[in-house]
């Protein structure tokens, strides 16, 4: 499932590809917006992940979000119901989930 990004409308970046989603559409839109903003704000994967996590923690959803950004990683996480998304943005993979 592919969705055009905000940046696509400006012709600057690629699309978001959802890999695995257990999240409401409203929450999915929120974290995708945070992801796009993170990629426009930071360069290093760790800085992008930190940016996304801080935005998620400051959201009405509250704290205890976890974010991984990279080109190659494995994962096995326990998450709250309806609080998990794995996506690809440009050439990077992003994993976002809430625990606790």
N, C-alpha and C positions, 0 to 999 in steps of 0.2 A: 504494500500500500504506500503510495507516494503522495506527497502533498507539497505544493509550491510554498516556498518560504517567503517571508516579507522581503528579503533581499532579492529574490527572483524578480519581484516587481520593479526593482531598480536595476536588474540585469547584472548583479555583481557576484552572486554565489549560486550554488547548486540547490538541490532539493533535499528534503528530509525523507528518509526511508525508514518506516517503522519495522522493527524486527520482532518485537514481542511487547504486547501492551496489556496491562491489567490496571486500567485507569479510566476515570470518567472523561468524556470529551472535553469538558471544561478544564479539568486539571491537565489533560494532555496539551491543550492549547497553551496553558500557562507555562508549563515546563519547556515546550518547544520555543516559546518566545524568549524565555530565559536562556536557552541554549543558543539561539541565534544572537542574542545580545552578548553572550559570553564570547562567542567566536569573533564578534566584531570588536570586542573590548580588549581581549587578551590574546597572546601568541602561543605560549607554552601550554601543553595539555593540563599540567597541574594547576596553572593559573585559571584556565577556563573552567576546570572542575570546581575550584574554590569559588569562583564567581557564581556559578550556577547553584552551588550548595548554599551560599550566603543568601541569594535571592529566594530560594525555596524556604530556607529557615525563617526569613522575614515575611513570608507570605501568610495569608490567613490559615494555611494548613499547619503552621507551627514548625517546631524544630525537629531534629533527628533525621534529617535527610542525608543521604550518602550519594556521591557522584564519582564515577570513573570515566575518564576520557582518554582514549588512546587508539592506536592502530591495530594492536594485537594484545589480547588478554583473555584469560579464562575467568569464569565467575560461577559462583554458587552461593546465592544469598537467600536469606529469610526476610520477607517483607510484609508489611501490613497489607490487608486486602485493599485492592483498588489503589495501590500506591507503588507501582512498578512500571518502568518503561525502558526499553532498549531500542535505540535508534541509530541511524547513520546520518551524519551531516557532513557533506563534502566527502573527504576521504578518511574521516575519523568516526569512531564508534563511541556512543555515549550511553552509559548505564546510570539510571537514576532510580533510587528507591528510598522508601521511608521505613525506618525500623523504630521500635520502642513505642 
